Protein backbone atom coordinates (compact mmCIF):
# COMPACT_ATOMS: atom_id res chain seq x y z
CA UNK A 1 0.00 0.00 0.00
CA UNK A 2 1.10 3.54 -0.71
CA UNK A 3 0.10 6.66 1.17
CA UNK A 4 0.59 10.36 0.51
CA UNK A 5 2.66 12.29 3.07
CA UNK A 6 4.09 15.79 3.42
CA UNK A 7 7.39 15.96 1.52
CA UNK A 8 8.18 19.65 1.93
CA UNK A 9 6.78 22.69 3.68
CA UNK A 10 7.73 26.34 3.56
CA UNK A 11 5.94 27.74 6.60
CA UNK A 12 4.60 31.29 6.80
CA UNK A 13 6.05 33.22 3.91
CA UNK A 14 4.73 36.58 2.80
CA UNK A 15 3.24 36.85 -0.67
CA UNK A 16 5.38 39.40 -2.54
CA UNK A 17 3.29 39.59 -5.69
CA UNK A 18 0.28 38.48 -7.69
CA UNK A 19 0.63 38.59 -11.49
CA UNK A 20 -2.67 37.83 -13.20
CA UNK A 21 -1.17 38.20 -16.70
CA UNK A 22 1.45 35.48 -16.25
CA UNK A 23 0.80 31.92 -17.44
CA UNK A 24 0.18 29.94 -14.24
CA UNK A 25 2.44 28.82 -11.37
CA UNK A 26 4.04 30.17 -8.22
CA UNK A 27 7.44 31.82 -8.35
CA UNK A 28 9.52 30.85 -5.29
CA UNK A 29 12.96 32.15 -4.33
CA UNK A 30 15.28 29.36 -5.52
CA UNK A 31 17.07 29.31 -2.14
CA UNK A 32 13.74 28.44 -0.49
CA UNK A 33 13.06 25.79 -3.12
CA UNK A 34 16.44 24.17 -2.47
CA UNK A 35 16.01 24.29 1.30
CA UNK A 36 12.59 22.66 1.03
CA UNK A 37 13.65 20.13 -1.61
CA UNK A 38 11.14 21.47 -4.15
CA UNK A 39 12.00 21.16 -7.84
CA UNK A 40 10.99 23.19 -10.89
CA UNK A 41 7.54 22.13 -12.06
CA UNK A 42 6.62 20.28 -8.86
CA UNK A 43 3.00 20.52 -7.73
CA UNK A 44 2.62 22.85 -4.74
CA UNK A 45 -0.37 23.35 -2.49
CA UNK A 46 -0.71 26.98 -1.41
CA UNK A 47 -2.57 27.70 1.83
CA UNK A 48 -3.47 31.34 2.40
CA UNK A 49 -3.62 32.07 6.14
CA UNK A 50 -5.31 35.43 5.53
CA UNK A 51 -8.39 34.26 3.67
CA UNK A 52 -8.44 30.45 4.02
CA UNK A 53 -7.99 29.81 0.29
CA UNK A 54 -6.22 26.61 -0.76
CA UNK A 55 -5.04 26.03 -4.30
CA UNK A 56 -2.66 23.87 -6.26
CA UNK A 57 -0.18 25.07 -8.86
CA UNK A 58 3.42 24.30 -9.84
CA UNK A 59 6.72 25.80 -8.75
CA UNK A 60 9.06 27.90 -10.85
CA UNK A 61 12.32 29.25 -9.41
CA UNK A 62 12.68 32.94 -8.69
CA UNK A 63 15.89 34.88 -8.12
CA UNK A 64 18.04 33.58 -5.24
CA UNK A 65 18.07 35.57 -2.00
CA UNK A 66 15.16 37.68 -3.28
CA UNK A 67 12.46 36.35 -0.95
CA UNK A 68 10.12 36.29 -3.93
CA UNK A 69 6.81 34.46 -3.54
CA UNK A 70 4.57 35.45 -6.46
CA UNK A 71 1.30 33.80 -7.48
CA UNK A 72 0.85 33.89 -11.24
CA UNK A 73 -2.12 33.50 -13.56
CA UNK A 74 -5.58 32.73 -12.20
CA UNK A 75 -4.11 31.92 -8.75
CA UNK A 76 -3.27 35.62 -8.44
CA UNK A 77 -6.97 36.22 -7.70
CA UNK A 78 -6.69 34.07 -4.54
CA UNK A 79 -4.00 36.17 -2.79
CA UNK A 80 -3.01 39.72 -2.01
CA UNK A 81 0.50 41.03 -1.65
CA UNK A 82 1.41 40.69 2.02
CA UNK A 83 -0.76 37.62 2.69
CA UNK A 84 0.88 34.91 4.81
CA UNK A 85 1.15 31.60 2.94
CA UNK A 86 2.15 28.03 3.68
CA UNK A 87 3.55 26.08 0.72
CA UNK A 88 3.30 22.27 0.87
CA UNK A 89 4.34 19.42 -1.41
CA UNK A 90 3.46 15.77 -1.00
CA UNK A 91 4.98 12.42 -2.00
CA UNK A 92 3.55 8.93 -2.38
CA UNK A 93 5.47 6.14 -0.74
CA UNK A 94 5.09 2.74 0.81
CA UNK A 95 3.74 2.87 4.34
CA UNK A 96 6.95 1.46 5.84
CA UNK A 97 9.05 4.09 4.06
CA UNK A 98 6.62 6.79 5.21
CA UNK A 99 7.08 5.75 8.85
CA UNK A 100 10.76 6.75 8.74
CA UNK A 101 10.59 9.55 6.16
CA UNK A 102 11.54 13.06 7.35
CA UNK A 103 10.02 15.93 5.37
CA UNK A 104 11.94 19.11 4.58
CA UNK A 105 10.42 21.81 6.79
CA UNK A 106 11.57 25.39 6.22
CA UNK A 107 10.78 28.34 8.49
CA UNK A 108 12.03 31.51 6.74
CA UNK A 109 12.22 34.95 8.29
CA UNK A 110 8.63 36.24 8.06
CA UNK A 111 9.76 39.82 7.50
CA UNK A 112 11.67 39.13 4.27
CA UNK A 113 11.16 35.41 3.39
CA UNK A 114 14.91 34.78 3.62
CA UNK A 115 16.67 31.88 5.32
CA UNK A 116 18.77 33.96 7.74
PyMOL commands that set and color helices and strands:
alter all, ss='L'
color gray80, all
select helices_A, chain A and resi 30-36+73-78+95-100
alter helices_A, ss='H'
color red, helices_A
select strands_A, chain A and resi 2-14+17-19+26-29+43-48+54-62+69-72+84-94+104-106
alter strands_A, ss='S'
color yellow, strands_A
deselect
rebuild
show_as cartoon
